[in-house]
C-alpha cells in the first residue's frame, strides 16, 4: 500500500520550535518597549517567523536525496552567495559587509550559505557509507568548509566563521572518520594560530583582551556588567514580564539580540530561564532521535549539521551572557531578534523533517 511520507513528519519538533519562537517574540517586545526606533522589531520578527514555518514545510516536501545529487552546484552557490556579500553587502558598521537588502528586507547570506554547505558536506562525507570517509574526503571537506569560512571571516564575521568550522567538526566526527586526521589538524591549527591572530581585525582582538582583563576598557565591559546585573537581579521567579529595570530603563544594550538571555533571567528569573533551557534540551533530543533513525548516512549527517548549527549558537550566546567567553555576535536560536537567523533556522528544521519523513524506504 502506498504510504505518504508526511506520516513521519515530526510535528513535535516543529511545535517546540514555534514555542521557542513565541517566547522570543514576547521577550523582544518586552526588551524594545519604550524604544521608538525598535517599536516594530517584534512585528518584523513575527513576519520572518511565519515565513520560516512556511519554508520549513516547503523544504520538508523536497526529498533530501535529490539535494544530495546537487552537491557541487550547491557548494558553488554557497561560494557565490558569500562572494556576493563581500561585493555588494552592507552594514551600519564601517566597512563591515554582512547583509544584503532584498525588497526592503535584510538577509544575512552567511546563514543560507551555511545550510547549503551542510547539504554538500553531508553528501561528500556520506557518499561511501557504510565505509567511513578517508583522507581524500577529509581534505576535500576541510578545504570546502575552510574556504567558505574564510569568506565569512573577511566580512568580517569571526563568530559565524567559527560556527562554520564547529559544524564541520561535528559532521566529520559523526561520519566515523579516523580521529587521527582531526588530531593532526589540531597540531597544524596550533602552528597556524599566530597567522590567524595577525589577520584578525582590531576589534576582534580587543574583545579577547577585554575578556581577559575587564579593567582594560571599562566602556566595553559596561554591557557585560549590566548583563550580569540583569541575570543576578532576577532571582528565582524574576521581576515580572516587561518589568525588568536593566532592560526597561535601557541600561542593557543590544538587549533584544545578543543579550536577550539576560532579559529572560531578569524578568522570568532562574526558573523561567531553566524552563526555556529544558525546552532546548527536548529539541536536541528529538533531533538526535531523528539522526539515529535516519535512512542513510547522508541524512544522519544533515541532522547532525543542523543540530550543531542550533546548539553551537546557543552555547556561545549563553557563555557570552554569563561572561565565561568573549563577546560574540551569535544569536540565541529562535529567541534573539534577527530575521535571517530565524528564517534559515526553520529552513534547517525543514531539512531535518525531510530526513525524518524518509526514515524508511518507501514503496510505490
N, C-alpha and C positions, 0 to 999 in steps of 0.2 A: 504494500500500500504506500502510495506517495505521501510523504510526511513533510510538513513545512518546517524550514529551519527556524522560523520565529518561535516555535515551541521551546527552543533552547535559549531564547533571549533572556538575559539576566535582569529582570525588572528590579530586583532588589538593589543591584549595583547602581542603576540609573536613579532609583529613589534616594539612595544615600547621597549621591552627587547633587541632586536637586535640593535635598535638605540642607547640605552644607552651603549651597549657593543662596538659599533663602536666609540662612544665618548671616552670610556675608552681606546681602543686601540690607538687612536690618542694621548691621554694625556700621556699614558705610553711611547709611542715613544718619545714624547717631553721631558718627565721627565728623560729619560735614555740616551738622546743624549750626546755623548762625554764620556760616561762611558763604557769602553771596556768590563768590566765584566758583564754589563747589556744589551749589544747591542742586544741580541736575545730575550730579555724579552717579547717584544710586539709580536714577532712571536710565541713564546710558548703560549702566552695568546690567540692568534688567533686560534691555534690548539685546545685548550681547549674550546674555544667558538664554533667552528664548531662541536666538539664532543657533546657539551651541547645542541645545537639546534637539532642534530640528536636524542640524548637521550630524549629530550622533546617529540618528535613525537612518539618514541617507548613507552614511559611511558603513553602518552595520549591514545595510542591504547588499553592499558590494562584497563579493567573495574575496577574502584577503589573498587567496591563492592566485587570483587573477592579477592582483597588485604585485605579488611575488615575481611574476614573469616580467614585470616592468622595472626590475632592479636598477638597471643603468639609466634609463630615461628619468626615473625618479631622482636618482642621485645627481644627474646633470641639472635637473630642475632645482634641486637643493642649492647647488653652487650658483646657479643663475640668480636665484632669489636673493642669496646673501650678497652676491656681487652687485646686484641692482641697488640694494640698500646702501652700499658704500658710495654708489654713484649719485643717486638721487634722494637718498634718505634725509630726514631732517629731525631736529630735536630743539627743545628750548634751551639746551645747554651747549654753548660754544660750538665746537666743530664735531660734536657727537652726532652720529648718523645711525639711528636705531629704528625710526618709524617711517612708514610710507602712508600718505593720506589718500584714501580712495572714497570718493563720494561723500566727503565730509567726515568719514570715519577713519581713525588711525589704526593701522595694523603694524605690529612689530614682527617683521618677517622671520626673525630668528626662531619663533615658535612653530609656524607651519613648516619651515625648513627642517626643524628637528623631527617633526612627525614623519616627514618624507624620509629622513635619514634612518629612522628606526626601521621602517619597512625595508629599505635597501640593505641595511646591515643584517637584519633577520634573514633575508633571502641569501645573503652571502655566507653567513655562518651556519645556516641550516641546510644548505643545498646538498651536502653529502651524508646527512643523517641516515642511519644511526651512527655512521662513522664520524668521530669528532673532527672538527676542522683542524688543519695542520698549519705549518709555518707559512705557506703561501697565503692562506686565508687570514692568518693573523696580521701579516704585513699589509695586505690589501685593506683590511678593515681599519687598521690603525692609520694608514695613510689617508683613507677616505674621511674618517672622522676628524683626524688631525687637521686636514686642510679646511674642512667646514668650520671647526672650532677656531682656526686661525683667522678666518674671515670675520667671525663674530668678535673675536678679540680686537680686531682692527677697527671696530665701530666707534669707540672701544666699549667692550662689554665683557669684562673678565668673569663676572659671576655666571652669566649664561654660557660662556665658553667652558667653564668648569662643569656646568650641567651636561654639556655635550660629552665630555670625557667621562663623567660619572656613569652616564647611561651606557657608554661603550664598555666600560669596565664590567658593569653588571651583566651585559649581554654576552661578553666574551666568557665570563665566569660560568654563566648558565649554559653556554654551548658545550661544556665539558672539555674545553681545550686544555692542553697541558699547562700547568701553572708555571712551569719553568720559563715560558715565554713572558708572562707577566712579571716574574721575578727579575728577569734580565732587563725588561723595560724599566722597572723601578730603579735599577742601578744606573741606567742611562739617564733617567729623569733627574737623579741627584747630580749627575755631572752637568746636565743642561740647565739646572736651576739658576745659576748666575746669569746665563744668557736671557732667560725669561725675565728675571728681575731687572736686568738692564733695559729691556724693551717695554716694561710696564710704564704707564702714564704716571705722572707725579701724584695725582690724587689717589691712584691705586696703592702706591707705596705709603702715602700718608695715612690711609685707613689702617694699614698694618702697624705703622709706627704709633698711631694714636691708640690702637687696641693694646699694644704692649706697654705704653706709657700714657695713660689718660691725662696726666697733668701737662703733657706737652702742648696740647691745644684745647684749652677749656671750652672754646666756642664749638669745636667739632664734637666734644664729649657731652655737650649740653643735652642733646636729644636722647642720648643713651641714659643719662641721669633721669630725664623725665620719663622715659620708658620704664626704668626700674622703679621709680616712684609710683607710676601707674600700676604696675604689677603688684607691688607690695601693699599699696593702699586699698586694694580691692578686698582683701581679707578672704574669708571663707565664702560668703554669699554675694559680695560685690556691693557697690553703692547704688545700683539700680540702672536700668536701661536709660541711656541718654542723660544720666545724672553725674557721670564721672567728671571730676574737676579738671584733671590734666588735659582731657580731651575736649570737654565743652568750653573751657576757657582758653583753648588753643595753645597751651604751653607745649604740648606734644606735637611736633611737626610730622609731616607725611603720615599722619595717623590713620588715613584711610587706605594706605598702600602698604609700605614696608612695615609699619609699626601697628597694624590693626590688632595683632595679638595682645599688645599692651592695653588697648582699649577694651578688649574682651575681658582681660583679667581685672581691670579696674571696675567695669560695670557689671559683669556677671560673676566675678570672684573666682576663687580657686575651683569651686565646684563646677561652675559653668565652663571653665577652661578644660577641666578634666573630662567633662561630658563630651565636649567637642573633639578632644583628642581620642576618646574612645570610639567616636563615630569614624574617625580616620582609621583606627585600627580595624574596625569591621570592614571598611572599604578595602584595606590592604589584604585582609583575609579572603575576601571574595575575589580579588584579583589573583592572589596566589592559587586559589582553588581552580580558577579558570585556566591558569597556566599549567597546573598539574593535570588537567583533563584535556588539554589541547590535542587536536588530532594529529599534529606533526610538530617537528622541532621548530619550524619557521613560526608557526602560530604561538608556540610557547615563548619564543624569544621576543615576539611582538608584545606580548603581555608583560614580560619582564621589563622591556624597554619603557612601556607606558607607566608601569608601577614605579620604576625608578624616576621617571620624569616627574611624577607627582610627589613622591616621598623625599627625594633629594631636596626639592624646593621647600617642602615643609620643614625638614630638619635644619636647613640653613636659615630659614626665616625665624624659627624658634630660637636657634642659637644666637642670632643677631639681636633679637628682642631681649634675651636673657644675658647678653653681653659675655657670652662664652666663646664667640668667634667674632672676627672683624665685621663691620657693617658691609652688607652685600645687597644688591638690588633684586633679590628673588622674592616673589610674592608668596603669600600663604594660599595654597591652591583652593580655588572655588570661593574664597572669602575675601582676599585682598581686592581692591579696585584695580582693574586692568582688563580691558576688553579683549585684547589679543590673547592674553594668557588664559582667560576663562574660555573663550571660544574654542581654542585649539586643545585645551584640556578635554573638553567634551568631544572633540574630533578624535582624540586619543582613546577615549572611552568607547567611541563608535567602533574603532578598530578592535578593541578588546571584545566588544559584543559580536563582531563579525567572527572572531575566533570561537567564542562561546557557542554561537549558533551552528557552528560546523564542527563540533566536537566529535561527532560520529559521521562516518561516510554515509552520505545519503544515496538511496537507490531510486532511480527514476525509471 
